Amino acid sequence: MSARTQRHVADAVESLNLAPALRDCLFPGALTVNQSGQIISCTPEAERLLDLPSNRPATASLSQLPVMMQQIVCDAFTSAKPVAPRDLVLLGNGRLSRHVHVSALPVPSTNGDTTVLVVLSDVTGFAQLEQTVTRLDRLATIGTLSASMAHEIKNALVAVKAFVDLLLEKNKDAELATIVGREMNRVNSIVRQLLKFGAPTGPTRTTVRLHDVLEHSLRMVQHQMDGKLISIQRSFNATPDAVHGDDCQLEQVFVNLFLNAIEATGDNGTLTVATELLSAPPPDFAHIQPSSRPHVRVIVADTGTGIESHHLDRMF
């Protein structure tokens, strides 16, 4: 295994957060309840999972436990047999929910009384791990499919490019030639990225005139806007507009934003595209590495109905 592969594996294991998941499952919590419904002993792990105070009084009762766990304890007393593990979701005070396996075992004593031992295993980490592994498996499948499709697209692209070159020889429209040539190069770049899906390359950053990229992106969606009679309001106030970035990826972002706006906007609507120069990153972008250099903010707005509130958590 190469050093690069080992590093990728280590990063993947760390991202899955396996150590806490193993710790939580290997150190289960336990408590005992007598026939009077009193909690007579409780481990720190159980106190943590059930949000029980560590200095609870000796009169702590079964009623302080979640209803489903009370039922498990009652079933163990009634049947006098072990209760198979059941899955419960515990909602902590101000914490995320915890998924636990709960089992109960009646334990008779020498004086004829019976206590029930309850064991709680926190499997939240493993549930998250299972979801992550499933997601990674789907992404791997998508990657394989993407690579296969990219080969087919690249083969077809060769013929399309040759045909477009012949058309451009007969039609000397300079603007058309520039647009078609630029878009063909962009498609070819996307296909190359798909073919290198296993080891994606980073963006190629150069000095980019942002207003030129925005204008070109608007020309790419002009036909869709004309079909719905959508007007454009430009407010390009960022001077200078030179930024350090990848013009192809920026164009891809802007075109997608414009297409979404067009789809959300009815006939006779308005698409507004504005830029402004900022002396520093805005507060809502505080996660970006601080820099004293100026920044350009791009604002895209439309007169559509907007995104419903219950869909906002699915953004990006």
ABEGO torsion letter per residue (X at the ends): XBAAAAAAAAAAAAAAGAAAAAAAAABBBBBBBBAAGBBABBBAAAAAAAGBBAABBAABBAAABBAAAAAAAAAAAAAGBBBBBBBBBBBBBGBBBBBBBBBBBBBBBAAGBBBBBBBBBBAAAAAAAAAAAAAAAAAAAAAAAAAAAAAAAAAAAAAAAAAAAAAAAABABAAAAAAAAAAAAAAAAAAAAAAAAABBBBBBBBBBBAAAAAAAAAAAAAAAAAAAGBBBBBBBABOBABBBBBAAAAAAAAAAAAAAAAAABBBGBBBBBBBBBBABBBAAAAABBBBABBBBBBBBBBABAEBBAAAAAABX
